[in-house]
Amino acid sequence: TMSVGARGVFNAAYEPLLFEVDTIPFPAAGQEQQTLDAFARLARDRQVAALIVEPLVLGAGGMLMYPASVLAELKRIAERCGTLLIADEVMTGWGRTGTMFACEQAGIAPDILCTSKGLTGGSLPLAATLATDAIFRAHYSSDRAKTFFHSSSYTANPIACAAALANVGIWNDEPVADRVAALSRMQAEKIARFNGDSRFENVRTAGTIAALDLSVGNAGYLAEVGPRLRAFFLDRGLLVRPLGNVIYLLPPYCVTSGELDRLYDAVDEAAGLATDKR
Protein backbone atom coordinates (compact mmCIF):
# COMPACT_ATOMS: atom_id res chain seq x y z
CA THR A 1 0.00 0.00 0.00
CA MET A 2 2.79 2.44 0.87
CA SER A 3 4.56 1.76 -2.42
CA VAL A 4 1.57 2.61 -4.59
CA GLY A 5 0.74 5.78 -2.64
CA ALA A 6 2.22 9.17 -3.38
CA ARG A 7 5.69 9.66 -1.94
CA GLY A 8 5.43 12.05 1.01
CA VAL A 9 5.26 12.36 4.78
CA PHE A 10 3.26 9.15 5.15
CA ASN A 11 5.90 6.83 3.71
CA ALA A 12 9.15 8.81 3.69
CA ALA A 13 10.62 6.70 6.51
CA TYR A 14 10.17 3.55 4.41
CA GLU A 15 11.59 4.96 1.17
CA PRO A 16 14.44 2.40 0.92
CA LEU A 17 11.93 -0.46 1.11
CA LEU A 18 9.41 0.79 -1.45
CA PHE A 19 9.22 -0.47 -5.02
CA GLU A 20 8.80 1.90 -7.92
CA VAL A 21 5.41 2.51 -9.51
CA ASP A 22 4.19 4.73 -12.30
CA THR A 23 1.93 7.60 -11.32
CA ILE A 24 -0.36 9.96 -13.18
CA PRO A 25 -1.08 13.57 -12.26
CA PHE A 26 -4.16 14.51 -10.28
CA PRO A 27 -6.97 15.65 -12.62
CA ALA A 28 -7.12 19.22 -11.35
CA ALA A 29 -9.79 21.48 -12.83
CA GLY A 30 -8.85 22.32 -16.40
CA GLN A 31 -6.13 19.64 -16.49
CA GLU A 32 -8.26 16.53 -16.63
CA GLN A 33 -7.16 15.61 -20.16
CA GLN A 34 -3.52 15.58 -19.09
CA THR A 35 -4.36 12.91 -16.53
CA LEU A 36 -6.24 10.81 -19.05
CA ASP A 37 -3.49 11.14 -21.66
CA ALA A 38 -0.83 10.16 -19.11
CA PHE A 39 -2.72 7.01 -18.18
CA ALA A 40 -3.38 6.13 -21.81
CA ARG A 41 0.34 6.39 -22.59
CA LEU A 42 1.27 4.09 -19.72
CA ALA A 43 -1.43 1.52 -20.40
CA ARG A 44 -1.48 1.34 -24.18
CA ASP A 45 1.15 -1.42 -24.46
CA ARG A 46 -0.77 -3.61 -21.99
CA GLN A 47 2.08 -3.44 -19.50
CA VAL A 48 0.08 -1.90 -16.64
CA ALA A 49 -1.40 -4.51 -14.32
CA ALA A 50 -3.79 -2.19 -12.50
CA LEU A 51 -4.74 1.41 -11.86
CA ILE A 52 -5.45 2.17 -8.20
CA VAL A 53 -7.59 5.23 -7.50
CA GLU A 54 -9.62 6.85 -4.78
CA PRO A 55 -12.80 7.59 -6.72
CA LEU A 56 -13.91 11.25 -6.82
CA VAL A 57 -12.01 12.30 -3.65
CA LEU A 58 -8.37 11.92 -2.62
CA GLY A 59 -8.64 11.74 1.16
CA ALA A 60 -5.26 12.07 2.86
CA GLY A 61 -3.99 13.76 -0.29
CA GLY A 62 -5.85 16.88 0.81
CA MET A 63 -9.52 16.13 0.14
CA LEU A 64 -8.91 16.84 -3.55
CA MET A 65 -12.01 16.29 -5.68
CA TYR A 66 -12.48 15.51 -9.36
CA PRO A 67 -15.54 14.86 -11.57
CA ALA A 68 -17.13 11.48 -12.16
CA SER A 69 -16.57 11.89 -15.91
CA VAL A 70 -12.81 11.52 -15.35
CA LEU A 71 -13.31 8.30 -13.42
CA ALA A 72 -15.55 6.95 -16.17
CA GLU A 73 -12.94 7.72 -18.80
CA LEU A 74 -10.15 6.13 -16.75
CA LYS A 75 -12.23 2.96 -16.58
CA ARG A 76 -12.83 3.06 -20.34
CA ILE A 77 -9.09 3.37 -21.04
CA ALA A 78 -8.35 0.57 -18.57
CA GLU A 79 -10.82 -1.78 -20.23
CA ARG A 80 -9.45 -1.00 -23.68
CA CYS A 81 -5.88 -1.70 -22.56
CA GLY A 82 -6.57 -4.76 -20.41
CA THR A 83 -5.73 -2.97 -17.17
CA LEU A 84 -7.64 -3.69 -13.97
CA LEU A 85 -9.22 -0.80 -12.11
CA ILE A 86 -8.94 -1.01 -8.32
CA ALA A 87 -11.16 1.44 -6.43
CA ASP A 88 -10.13 2.39 -2.91
CA GLU A 89 -13.54 3.19 -1.44
CA VAL A 90 -12.38 2.95 2.19
CA MET A 91 -13.25 6.61 2.77
CA THR A 92 -15.63 7.33 -0.11
CA GLY A 93 -17.90 4.31 0.31
CA TRP A 94 -21.13 3.91 2.26
CA GLY A 95 -22.69 7.20 1.23
CA ARG A 96 -19.84 9.63 1.82
CA THR A 97 -19.89 11.10 -1.69
CA GLY A 98 -23.68 11.03 -1.93
CA THR A 99 -24.12 7.53 -3.33
CA MET A 100 -23.53 4.13 -1.74
CA PHE A 101 -20.19 3.93 -3.54
CA ALA A 102 -18.50 6.78 -5.38
CA CYS A 103 -18.04 4.62 -8.48
CA GLU A 104 -21.79 4.64 -9.00
CA GLN A 105 -21.67 8.30 -9.99
CA ALA A 106 -19.36 7.41 -12.88
CA GLY A 107 -21.60 4.53 -13.91
CA ILE A 108 -18.77 2.03 -13.53
CA ALA A 109 -18.05 -1.16 -11.63
CA PRO A 110 -14.36 -1.54 -10.67
CA ASP A 111 -12.60 -4.88 -11.06
CA ILE A 112 -11.60 -4.76 -7.39
CA LEU A 113 -13.16 -2.60 -4.68
CA CYS A 114 -11.74 -2.02 -1.21
CA THR A 115 -14.15 -1.03 1.55
CA SER A 116 -13.82 -0.41 5.28
CA LYS A 117 -14.69 2.41 7.74
CA GLY A 118 -18.37 2.82 6.87
CA LEU A 119 -18.74 -0.95 6.55
CA THR A 120 -19.46 -1.11 10.28
CA GLY A 121 -20.78 2.42 10.54
CA GLY A 122 -17.40 3.35 12.00
CA SER A 123 -18.06 1.36 15.16
CA LEU A 124 -15.40 -1.35 14.79
CA PRO A 125 -12.45 -1.91 12.43
CA LEU A 126 -13.31 -4.20 9.53
CA ALA A 127 -12.33 -4.26 5.88
CA ALA A 128 -13.42 -6.24 2.85
CA THR A 129 -12.12 -6.68 -0.69
CA LEU A 130 -14.69 -7.21 -3.42
CA ALA A 131 -13.78 -8.55 -6.86
CA THR A 132 -15.41 -9.56 -10.10
CA ASP A 133 -16.24 -13.22 -10.61
CA ALA A 134 -13.44 -13.52 -13.16
CA ILE A 135 -10.83 -12.33 -10.68
CA PHE A 136 -12.21 -14.53 -7.91
CA ARG A 137 -12.09 -17.61 -10.12
CA ALA A 138 -8.54 -16.81 -11.22
CA HIS A 139 -7.48 -17.01 -7.56
CA TYR A 140 -9.64 -19.97 -6.56
CA SER A 141 -8.12 -23.43 -6.39
CA SER A 142 -8.76 -26.68 -4.54
CA ASP A 143 -4.98 -27.16 -4.41
CA ARG A 144 -3.98 -26.15 -0.87
CA ALA A 145 -0.43 -25.46 -2.08
CA LYS A 146 -1.84 -22.44 -3.91
CA THR A 147 -3.62 -21.07 -0.86
CA PHE A 148 -2.96 -17.43 -0.03
CA PHE A 149 -1.96 -18.18 3.54
CA HIS A 150 -1.02 -14.63 4.52
CA SER A 151 -3.68 -13.48 6.96
CA SER A 152 -4.05 -11.79 10.32
CA SER A 153 -5.20 -12.72 13.81
CA TYR A 154 -8.45 -10.80 13.50
CA THR A 155 -9.57 -11.80 10.02
CA ALA A 156 -13.37 -12.25 9.98
CA ASN A 157 -13.61 -11.16 13.61
CA PRO A 158 -17.14 -12.25 14.59
CA ILE A 159 -17.95 -9.13 16.59
CA ALA A 160 -16.82 -6.81 13.79
CA CYS A 161 -18.74 -8.88 11.24
CA ALA A 162 -21.86 -8.70 13.43
CA ALA A 163 -21.50 -4.92 13.52
CA ALA A 164 -21.19 -4.84 9.73
CA LEU A 165 -24.33 -6.96 9.32
CA ALA A 166 -26.20 -4.67 11.70
CA ASN A 167 -25.06 -1.68 9.65
CA VAL A 168 -26.21 -3.31 6.43
CA GLY A 169 -29.55 -3.94 8.11
CA ILE A 170 -29.87 -0.23 8.90
CA TRP A 171 -29.15 0.65 5.27
CA ASN A 172 -31.80 -1.82 4.15
CA ASP A 173 -34.48 -0.94 6.70
CA GLU A 174 -34.04 2.79 7.31
CA PRO A 175 -34.04 5.78 4.93
CA VAL A 176 -30.26 6.21 5.08
CA ALA A 177 -30.07 7.34 1.45
CA ASP A 178 -32.52 10.14 2.24
CA ARG A 179 -30.39 11.20 5.22
CA VAL A 180 -27.30 11.24 3.02
CA ALA A 181 -29.07 13.36 0.41
CA ALA A 182 -30.30 15.81 3.06
CA LEU A 183 -26.83 16.12 4.60
CA SER A 184 -25.29 16.64 1.16
CA ARG A 185 -27.67 19.54 0.54
CA MET A 186 -26.93 21.07 3.96
CA GLN A 187 -23.19 20.83 3.44
CA ALA A 188 -23.41 22.57 0.05
CA GLU A 189 -25.65 25.29 1.43
CA LYS A 190 -23.67 26.00 4.60
CA ILE A 191 -20.17 26.02 3.13
CA ALA A 192 -21.32 28.44 0.43
CA ARG A 193 -20.88 31.28 2.94
CA PHE A 194 -17.13 31.02 2.26
CA ASN A 195 -17.34 31.33 -1.52
CA GLY A 196 -15.36 34.41 -2.51
CA ASP A 197 -13.91 34.74 1.00
CA SER A 198 -10.23 35.67 0.56
CA ARG A 199 -9.32 33.84 3.76
CA PHE A 200 -10.10 30.53 2.09
CA GLU A 201 -9.36 28.80 -1.20
CA ASN A 202 -10.91 25.94 -3.15
CA VAL A 203 -14.23 25.73 -1.32
CA ARG A 204 -15.68 22.35 -2.35
CA THR A 205 -18.10 19.54 -1.57
CA ALA A 206 -18.66 15.97 -2.71
CA GLY A 207 -21.85 14.61 -1.24
CA THR A 208 -21.55 14.71 2.55
CA ILE A 209 -17.90 15.82 2.39
CA ALA A 210 -17.09 19.53 2.66
CA ALA A 211 -13.61 21.01 2.53
CA LEU A 212 -11.78 24.29 2.07
CA ASP A 213 -8.17 25.43 2.27
CA LEU A 214 -7.12 28.09 4.75
CA SER A 215 -5.01 30.65 2.88
CA VAL A 216 -1.52 30.45 4.39
CA GLY A 217 2.01 30.95 3.17
CA ASN A 218 3.21 27.40 3.85
CA ALA A 219 0.34 25.24 2.66
CA GLY A 220 0.36 21.45 2.74
CA TYR A 221 0.07 18.57 5.17
CA LEU A 222 2.89 19.94 7.35
CA ALA A 223 1.57 23.50 7.40
CA GLU A 224 2.37 25.11 10.75
CA VAL A 225 -1.24 26.15 11.21
CA GLY A 226 -2.44 22.51 11.27
CA PRO A 227 -1.77 21.68 14.95
CA ARG A 228 -3.16 25.06 16.02
CA LEU A 229 -6.33 24.45 14.06
CA ARG A 230 -6.81 21.06 15.67
CA ALA A 231 -6.30 22.49 19.17
CA PHE A 232 -8.65 25.36 18.34
CA PHE A 233 -11.50 23.01 17.43
CA LEU A 234 -10.87 20.69 20.39
CA ASP A 235 -11.01 23.63 22.78
CA ARG A 236 -14.53 24.22 21.48
CA GLY A 237 -15.57 20.59 21.87
CA LEU A 238 -15.43 19.89 18.14
CA LEU A 239 -13.70 16.88 16.60
CA VAL A 240 -12.13 18.30 13.46
CA ARG A 241 -8.78 16.97 12.22
CA PRO A 242 -7.32 19.33 9.61
CA LEU A 243 -4.91 18.06 6.98
CA GLY A 244 -2.40 20.86 7.44
CA ASN A 245 -4.21 23.96 6.21
CA VAL A 246 -7.07 21.90 4.75
CA ILE A 247 -10.18 21.98 6.90
CA TYR A 248 -12.68 19.26 6.07
CA LEU A 249 -15.95 18.16 7.65
CA LEU A 250 -17.22 14.57 7.46
CA PRO A 251 -20.07 14.60 9.99
CA PRO A 252 -22.15 11.55 10.92
CA TYR A 253 -25.34 11.19 8.92
CA CYS A 254 -27.41 11.96 12.03
CA VAL A 255 -25.90 15.44 12.43
CA THR A 256 -28.40 18.27 12.81
CA SER A 257 -28.51 21.58 11.00
CA GLY A 258 -27.78 23.37 14.27
CA GLU A 259 -24.69 21.24 14.89
CA LEU A 260 -23.43 22.00 11.41
CA ASP A 261 -23.95 25.72 12.03
CA ARG A 262 -21.78 25.42 15.12
CA LEU A 263 -19.05 23.77 13.06
CA TYR A 264 -19.14 26.38 10.32
CA ASP A 265 -19.14 29.23 12.82
CA ALA A 266 -15.99 27.70 14.31
CA VAL A 267 -14.41 27.43 10.86
CA ASP A 268 -15.19 31.12 10.32
CA GLU A 269 -13.53 32.00 13.62
CA ALA A 270 -10.57 29.70 12.97
CA ALA A 271 -9.54 31.71 9.91
CA GLY A 272 -7.85 34.17 12.25
CA LEU A 273 -5.20 31.55 13.03
CA ALA A 274 -3.70 32.12 9.60
CA THR A 275 -2.36 35.49 10.75
CA ASP A 276 -2.16 34.87 14.50
CA LYS A 277 1.37 33.64 15.21
CA ARG A 278 0.88 33.07 18.92
Secondary structure, 3 states (H helix, E strand, C coil): CCCCCCCCCCCHHHHHHCCCCCCCCCCCCCCHHHHHHHHHHHHCCCCCCEEEECCCEECCCCCEECCHHHHHHHHHHHHHHCCEEEEECCCCCCCCCCCCCHHHHHCCCCCEEEECHHHHCCCCCCCEEEECHHHHHHHCCCCHHHCCCCCCCCCCCHHHHHHHHHHHHHHHHCCHHHHHHHHHHHHHHHHHHHCCCCCEEEEEEECCEEEEEECCCCCCCCCCHHHHHHHHHHHCCCCCCCECCEEEECCCCCCCHHHHHHHHHHHHHHHHHHCCCC
